[in-house]
Amino acid sequence: MHRFPLLLFLLCCLLPAQVVRVANIAPVPFSGWVRTTVDVAPPHAAGTVGDMTYVVGRAVGLETRVVDLRVMLAAGEERSIDLAASTPIEWTLAPLPADPLAHFGGACTFAGEPLALVGLQPDGAAWLATMRGRVGRMFVVTVWVPWFPDQPAWAYGECAVIASNPGVPDMVATAPPGAALQFGSALTILPGRGLAPFLTAGDTFADGQGRVAPVMFLWLQHLRRASEWSSVGAAADWSVSAVGVSRVWADGNPTYPASFNVRSWIAGNLPESARRLGTWDEPVIGPAFRSSASGGQEEQFWTRGEPMLHPAATNVVLFRARKLHGERACNHHEIGGEPLDLDRHVSPHLLFWGGRPHTSASAQGASLAMLLVVALEPQGARRGARPGCWRTARRPAARTKTGGPAQNRTGVDGFAIRCLTTWLRDRVGRAR
């Protein structure tokens, strides 16, 4: 059994290496690192193709790996890069700053509360840091930042703020004033909102509900050259993207009519999908928030294929996925802030109904839990999943297009493996 992943990797190495497509839709040039994933193993752990350098990172699922690409793209440029044509290079990840607090200008905080560093690992051409902490009675905040040592002035990150604390009886949390995400002296830039608090003061969230969104940190003191400003501008507008997977379905990719204009689709959806990340508006694409709206919603199970037509479509799909991930009240955490671990709750068994946990296997307890969810619907009025919808296994096989740890419906990794919707199981894993 343990030989299977190694055998799969060796078989992948015998296949042609993946073609990665990158695009810069900004009106200014870009030079820097872009993160994506590939589902066909590159021929080398690190290599170059022309002026592009790539470094392979961690595994995401059985067949997909993170790949970081350092590219130079003109304004509006699109490019396809065949990793099979790469030349191998020696790559050593540079160390972290000797004094990280001095380098970054302080710790990572949310609403003024410091977040603890709970994970740090090399990942491709970056150091991947995970920070977590509790804010107030209910909120648990988790931030992931891949930081590239040779790109010290800015970094993308992902932030999840979830109302979930089994140590208190509260079922609703209210966002406090000044609920801003800070990383030392960096400017924190949010898609569609720019410099703004991560949560809007007064917004209410049900137990298991919150916000999940990408962010960008910009340390002005580390900008080295005037030419870097254009790259920062393109990055801050989420205008640079890459796609490295060859298919989004097990048997291929969705097909589109010849009349479909993917560039018009991107132009019409990307700005609005970014804006809606910080609102209670429904996403521009995807299934309805209320799972009871059967038949009147799109794409309940199938991954969309627009990113396979143009890399810039990736952010539309991922913005939607992050929004759905956070605002469905299906994300539950342990008292310490870790994602819910069912192995800690076996006597009695922990069950779920309508996205709300309870410990009674009886129908009466299940019905009570559903009534509580209905009666205490928060400001966003999102329902947890119902039986038969979005049933999640412990480690679903899913492919992510960016390798971002704050995963969602389109890519499930460490954070989301226990973002449970309906999971009624006994000790041997059977649904009750």
C-alpha positions as CSV (number, residue, x, y, z in Angstrom):
1,M,0.0,0.0,0.0
2,H,2.8,2.4,0.9
3,R,4.5,1.8,-2.5
4,F,1.5,3.1,-4.5
5,P,2.3,6.9,-4.2
6,L,5.9,6.3,-5.1
7,L,5.0,4.1,-8.1
8,L,2.5,6.7,-9.2
9,F,5.1,9.4,-9.1
10,L,7.6,7.2,-11.0
11,L,5.0,6.5,-13.7
12,C,4.3,10.2,-14.0
13,C,8.0,10.9,-14.5
14,L,7.8,8.7,-17.7
15,L,5.1,11.0,-19.1
16,P,5.7,14.2,-21.0
17,A,6.2,17.1,-18.6
18,Q,3.4,19.5,-18.1
19,V,2.9,22.7,-20.2
20,V,2.2,25.6,-17.9
21,R,0.3,28.6,-19.2
22,V,0.9,32.0,-17.6
23,A,-0.7,35.4,-18.3
24,N,-0.5,39.0,-17.2
25,I,-3.7,40.9,-18.0
26,A,-2.4,44.1,-16.3
27,P,-1.5,47.2,-18.4
28,V,2.0,47.1,-16.8
29,P,4.8,44.6,-17.0
30,F,5.4,42.0,-14.3
31,S,8.5,40.2,-13.0
32,G,8.3,37.8,-10.0
33,W,7.1,34.5,-8.7
34,V,3.8,32.9,-9.7
35,R,2.5,29.8,-7.9
36,T,0.5,27.1,-9.6
37,T,0.2,23.3,-9.6
38,V,1.0,20.5,-12.1
39,D,-0.5,17.1,-12.5
40,V,2.4,15.7,-14.6
41,A,5.8,15.6,-12.8
42,P,8.4,18.0,-14.2
43,P,11.6,16.3,-15.3
44,H,13.7,18.1,-12.6
45,A,13.2,19.4,-9.1
46,A,14.3,22.8,-10.4
47,G,15.0,24.1,-13.9
48,T,15.0,26.8,-16.5
49,V,13.2,27.3,-19.8
50,G,14.6,30.4,-21.4
51,D,14.3,33.3,-18.9
52,M,11.9,31.4,-16.7
53,T,13.0,29.5,-13.6
54,Y,10.8,26.9,-11.8
55,V,11.1,25.1,-8.5
56,V,8.9,22.1,-7.5
57,G,7.2,22.3,-4.1
58,R,5.0,20.1,-1.9
59,A,2.5,17.5,-3.0
60,V,-1.2,18.4,-3.1
61,G,-3.1,15.2,-3.3
62,L,-1.8,12.0,-5.0
63,E,-0.8,13.4,-8.4
64,T,-0.6,17.2,-8.1
65,R,2.4,19.3,-6.9
66,V,3.0,22.9,-6.3
67,V,5.3,24.6,-8.8
68,D,6.7,28.1,-8.4
69,L,7.7,29.9,-11.6
70,R,9.8,33.1,-11.8
71,V,8.6,34.9,-14.9
72,M,9.0,38.1,-16.7
73,L,5.8,39.1,-18.6
74,A,5.1,42.2,-20.6
75,A,1.7,44.0,-20.2
76,G,-1.0,41.7,-21.6
77,E,1.4,38.9,-22.3
78,E,0.3,35.3,-22.4
79,R,2.9,32.5,-22.6
80,S,3.0,28.7,-22.7
81,I,6.0,27.0,-21.1
82,D,6.9,23.4,-21.8
83,L,8.6,22.1,-18.7
84,A,9.9,19.1,-20.7
85,A,12.3,21.4,-22.4
86,S,13.8,22.6,-19.2
87,T,17.5,22.5,-18.2
88,P,18.1,21.3,-14.6
89,I,19.7,23.7,-12.1
90,E,20.9,23.5,-8.5
91,W,18.5,25.2,-6.2
92,T,19.0,26.1,-2.6
93,L,16.3,28.0,-0.7
94,A,17.8,31.1,0.9
95,P,17.4,31.3,4.7
96,L,14.8,33.4,6.5
97,P,15.8,36.8,7.9
98,A,18.0,36.5,11.0
99,D,15.6,38.8,12.9
100,P,12.1,38.2,11.3
101,L,10.3,40.7,13.5
102,A,12.7,43.4,12.5
103,H,12.6,42.4,8.8
104,F,8.8,42.3,8.7
105,G,8.3,45.2,11.1
106,G,6.5,43.2,13.7
107,A,4.3,40.1,14.2
108,C,1.2,39.1,12.3
109,T,-2.0,40.3,14.1
110,F,-5.7,40.3,13.7
111,A,-7.8,43.0,15.3
112,G,-4.6,43.9,17.3
113,E,-4.3,40.3,18.7
114,P,-1.0,38.5,17.8
115,L,-1.1,35.2,15.9
116,A,1.2,32.4,16.9
117,L,3.5,30.8,14.3
118,V,2.2,27.2,14.2
119,G,3.9,26.0,11.0
120,L,7.0,26.8,8.9
121,Q,8.3,24.7,6.1
122,P,10.2,25.0,2.8
123,D,7.8,24.8,-0.1
124,G,9.2,25.2,-3.6
125,A,11.0,28.6,-3.9
126,A,9.3,29.9,-0.7
127,W,9.0,29.5,3.0
128,L,5.4,28.6,3.9
129,A,4.4,30.0,7.2
130,T,1.1,29.2,9.0
131,M,-0.1,31.5,11.8
132,R,-3.1,31.0,14.0
133,G,-4.8,32.5,17.0
134,R,-8.1,33.2,18.7
135,V,-9.7,36.6,18.7
136,G,-12.6,37.2,21.2
137,R,-14.8,34.4,22.3
138,M,-15.5,32.7,19.0
139,F,-13.2,33.7,16.2
140,V,-10.3,31.6,15.2
141,V,-7.9,33.2,12.6
142,T,-5.5,31.2,10.4
143,V,-3.1,32.9,7.9
144,W,-0.9,31.2,5.4
145,V,1.9,33.1,3.7
146,P,4.4,31.7,1.2
147,W,7.4,34.1,1.4
148,F,10.0,34.2,-1.3
149,P,13.4,35.3,0.0
150,D,14.5,36.9,-3.3
151,Q,11.1,38.8,-3.5
152,P,11.1,40.4,0.0
153,A,8.9,43.3,-0.7
154,W,5.6,41.5,-1.1
155,A,3.8,38.2,-0.7
156,Y,0.5,36.7,-1.3
157,G,-1.3,35.1,1.6
158,E,-4.6,33.5,2.5
159,C,-6.7,34.2,5.6
160,A,-9.6,32.3,7.2
161,V,-11.6,33.9,10.0
162,I,-14.1,31.4,11.3
163,A,-16.6,31.6,14.2
164,S,-16.0,28.3,16.0
165,N,-15.3,27.6,19.6
166,P,-16.6,24.4,21.3
167,G,-15.5,25.8,24.6
168,V,-18.3,28.4,24.8
169,P,-22.1,28.0,24.3
170,D,-22.3,30.9,21.8
171,M,-23.8,30.1,18.4
172,V,-23.4,33.6,16.8
173,A,-20.3,35.9,16.7
174,T,-20.2,39.6,15.9
175,A,-17.2,41.1,14.1
176,P,-15.5,43.7,16.3
177,P,-14.5,47.2,15.2
178,G,-11.0,47.3,13.6
179,A,-11.0,43.6,12.5
180,A,-8.0,44.2,10.3
181,L,-5.3,41.7,9.3
182,Q,-1.7,43.1,9.7
183,F,1.7,41.6,9.2
184,G,4.2,43.9,10.8
185,S,4.6,47.1,8.8
186,A,3.1,45.7,5.6
187,L,0.2,47.2,3.8
188,T,-2.6,44.5,3.6
189,I,-4.4,44.6,0.3
190,L,-7.7,42.7,-0.2
191,P,-9.1,41.7,-3.6
192,G,-11.8,44.2,-4.7
193,R,-11.4,46.3,-1.5
194,G,-7.8,47.5,-1.4
195,L,-6.8,48.7,2.1
196,A,-9.7,47.7,4.3
197,P,-10.5,45.6,7.4
198,F,-10.8,41.9,6.7
199,L,-14.2,41.8,8.5
200,T,-16.9,44.6,8.5
201,A,-17.7,45.6,12.1
202,G,-21.1,44.4,13.2
203,D,-21.3,41.5,10.7
204,T,-22.7,38.4,12.4
205,F,-21.5,34.8,11.8
206,A,-23.1,31.5,12.8
207,D,-21.0,28.8,14.5
208,G,-18.8,27.3,11.7
209,Q,-19.2,30.4,9.4
210,G,-16.7,33.0,8.5
211,R,-14.7,34.6,5.7
212,V,-11.9,33.1,3.7
213,A,-10.1,35.2,1.2
214,P,-6.7,35.8,-0.4
215,V,-4.6,38.8,0.7
216,M,-1.4,40.5,-0.4
217,F,1.2,42.0,2.0
218,L,3.4,44.8,0.8
219,W,6.5,45.9,2.7
220,L,7.4,49.3,1.2
221,Q,10.8,49.4,2.9
222,H,11.9,46.4,0.9
223,L,11.2,47.7,-2.6
224,R,14.6,47.8,-4.1
225,R,14.0,49.4,-7.6
226,A,11.5,51.7,-9.2
227,S,10.7,49.0,-11.7
228,E,9.3,46.8,-9.0
229,W,6.3,49.1,-8.6
230,S,4.8,47.8,-11.8
231,S,5.1,44.2,-10.7
232,V,3.5,45.1,-7.3
233,G,0.7,46.9,-9.1
234,A,0.0,43.9,-11.3
235,A,0.1,41.5,-8.3
236,A,-2.1,43.8,-6.1
237,D,-4.8,43.7,-8.8
238,W,-4.6,39.8,-9.0
239,S,-3.8,40.2,-12.7
240,V,-1.0,37.6,-13.0
241,S,-2.0,33.9,-13.0
242,A,-0.9,30.5,-14.1
243,V,-2.5,27.1,-14.9
244,G,-0.4,24.0,-14.8
245,V,-2.9,21.1,-14.5
246,S,-3.8,19.3,-17.7
247,R,-7.4,18.5,-16.8
248,V,-9.9,19.4,-14.1
249,W,-12.0,16.3,-14.5
250,A,-10.8,12.7,-14.2
251,D,-11.5,12.1,-17.8
252,G,-10.6,15.5,-19.3
253,N,-12.0,19.0,-19.4
254,P,-15.4,20.7,-20.0
255,T,-16.1,21.7,-23.6
256,Y,-17.4,25.1,-24.6
257,P,-19.1,26.3,-27.8
258,A,-17.0,28.0,-30.4
259,S,-18.8,31.3,-29.7
260,F,-17.7,31.4,-26.1
261,N,-15.4,34.3,-25.5
262,V,-13.3,33.6,-22.4
263,R,-11.7,37.0,-22.3
264,S,-15.1,38.7,-22.2
265,W,-16.1,36.2,-19.5
266,I,-13.1,37.2,-17.4
267,A,-13.6,40.9,-17.9
268,G,-17.2,40.6,-16.9
269,N,-16.6,38.4,-13.8
270,L,-13.2,39.0,-12.3
271,P,-13.7,42.5,-10.8
272,E,-17.1,41.6,-9.4
273,S,-16.0,38.3,-8.0
274,A,-13.3,40.1,-6.1
275,R,-15.7,42.7,-4.8
276,R,-18.1,40.1,-3.5
277,L,-15.5,38.4,-1.4
278,G,-16.1,40.9,1.4
279,T,-19.9,41.1,1.1
280,W,-22.9,38.9,1.7
281,D,-23.8,39.0,-2.0
282,E,-23.9,35.6,-3.7
283,P,-20.8,34.8,-5.8
284,V,-21.0,35.6,-9.5
285,I,-20.8,31.9,-10.4
286,G,-21.5,28.6,-8.6
287,P,-24.1,26.8,-6.6
288,A,-26.7,28.7,-4.6
289,F,-26.0,29.5,-0.9
290,R,-29.1,27.7,0.2
291,S,-28.7,24.0,-0.5
292,S,-32.5,23.7,-0.5
293,A,-32.7,25.5,-3.8
294,S,-32.4,22.3,-5.7
295,G,-32.5,22.4,-9.5
296,G,-32.2,26.2,-9.6
297,Q,-28.4,26.3,-9.4
298,E,-25.4,25.6,-11.5
299,E,-22.3,23.5,-11.1
300,Q,-23.1,21.7,-7.8
301,F,-20.5,19.0,-8.4
302,W,-18.4,19.7,-11.5
303,T,-15.3,21.9,-11.5
304,R,-15.6,24.7,-14.0
305,G,-13.3,24.7,-17.1
306,E,-12.7,28.4,-17.9
307,P,-9.2,28.4,-16.4
308,M,-8.3,25.7,-19.0
309,L,-9.1,28.3,-21.7
310,H,-7.3,31.2,-20.1
311,P,-5.2,31.4,-16.9
312,A,-6.8,34.7,-15.8
313,A,-10.1,32.8,-15.3
314,T,-8.5,31.0,-12.4
315,N,-9.1,33.8,-9.9
316,V,-12.8,34.1,-10.7
317,V,-13.2,30.4,-9.9
318,L,-11.0,30.5,-6.8
319,F,-12.6,33.7,-5.4
320,R,-16.0,32.0,-5.7
321,A,-14.7,28.9,-4.0
322,R,-13.1,30.8,-1.0
323,K,-16.4,32.7,-0.6
324,L,-18.5,29.5,-0.5
325,H,-16.0,27.8,1.8
326,G,-16.2,30.5,4.4
327,E,-19.8,31.5,4.3
328,R,-21.3,28.0,4.5
329,A,-21.6,27.3,8.2
330,C,-19.6,24.1,7.9
331,N,-16.2,24.9,9.3
332,H,-15.6,23.8,12.8
333,H,-12.5,23.9,15.0
334,E,-11.1,22.5,18.2
335,I,-10.8,24.7,21.3
336,G,-7.1,25.3,20.4
337,G,-8.0,26.5,17.0
338,E,-7.0,23.5,15.0
339,P,-9.5,22.2,12.3
340,L,-11.9,19.7,13.8
341,D,-10.4,16.2,14.2
342,L,-13.1,13.5,14.4
343,D,-10.6,11.1,16.0
344,R,-10.7,13.2,19.1
345,H,-14.5,12.7,19.4
346,V,-15.2,9.0,19.5
347,S,-16.9,8.6,22.8
348,P,-19.6,9.6,22.2
349,H,-19.3,9.8,18.4
350,L,-19.6,13.3,17.0
351,L,-22.3,13.6,14.3
352,F,-23.4,16.4,12.0
353,W,-26.7,17.4,10.7
354,G,-27.3,20.5,8.6
355,G,-23.7,21.6,9.2
356,R,-24.3,21.8,13.0
357,P,-22.5,19.3,15.3
358,H,-24.2,17.3,18.1
359,T,-23.5,14.1,20.0
360,S,-26.8,12.3,19.8
361,A,-27.4,9.7,17.2
362,S,-31.2,10.0,17.6
363,A,-33.4,11.6,15.2
364,Q,-34.7,13.9,17.9
365,G,-31.2,15.3,18.5
366,A,-30.7,15.7,14.8
367,S,-34.0,17.6,14.4
368,L,-33.1,19.9,17.3
369,A,-29.8,20.7,15.7
370,M,-31.5,21.6,12.4
371,L,-34.1,23.8,14.3
372,L,-31.3,25.7,16.0
373,V,-29.6,26.4,12.6
374,V,-32.8,27.6,11.1
375,A,-33.8,29.8,14.1
376,L,-30.3,31.4,14.5
377,E,-29.5,32.1,10.9
378,P,-26.9,34.8,10.9
379,Q,-26.7,38.0,8.8
380,G,-25.5,36.1,5.7
381,A,-28.5,33.6,5.9
382,R,-26.4,30.7,4.6
383,R,-27.4,27.1,5.4
384,G,-25.1,24.3,6.2
385,A,-25.2,21.3,3.9
386,R,-28.1,19.0,4.1
387,P,-27.9,15.2,3.9
388,G,-26.8,14.1,0.5
389,C,-25.2,17.4,-0.4
390,W,-21.4,18.0,-0.3
391,R,-20.7,14.8,1.8
392,T,-17.0,15.0,2.6
393,A,-14.6,12.2,3.2
394,R,-11.6,12.6,5.5
395,R,-9.1,13.3,2.8
396,P,-11.0,14.0,-0.4
397,A,-9.1,13.5,-3.6
398,A,-9.2,17.0,-5.1
399,R,-7.1,19.1,-7.4
400,T,-6.2,22.7,-6.7
401,K,-5.2,25.1,-9.3
402,T,-2.9,27.3,-7.1
403,G,-1.7,25.1,-4.3
404,G,-3.1,27.6,-1.7
405,P,-3.5,26.0,1.8
406,A,-6.8,27.7,2.5
407,Q,-8.7,25.3,0.4
408,N,-12.2,25.2,-0.8
409,R,-14.6,23.3,-3.0
410,T,-12.2,23.4,-6.0
411,G,-9.2,22.2,-4.0
412,V,-9.1,20.4,-0.7
413,D,-5.9,20.2,1.3
414,G,-5.0,20.4,4.9
415,F,-7.3,23.1,6.1
416,A,-10.5,21.9,4.5
417,I,-10.2,18.1,5.1
418,R,-12.3,18.6,8.3
419,C,-14.5,21.5,7.1
420,L,-17.4,19.1,7.4
421,T,-20.8,19.5,5.9
422,T,-22.8,16.4,6.6
423,W,-20.7,13.5,7.9
424,L,-22.6,10.8,9.8
425,R,-20.2,8.1,10.4
426,D,-19.4,5.3,12.8
427,R,-16.0,4.2,13.9
428,V,-15.3,2.3,10.8
429,G,-16.3,5.2,8.6
430,R,-19.7,4.1,7.4
431,A,-22.4,6.8,6.9
432,R,-25.3,6.3,9.3
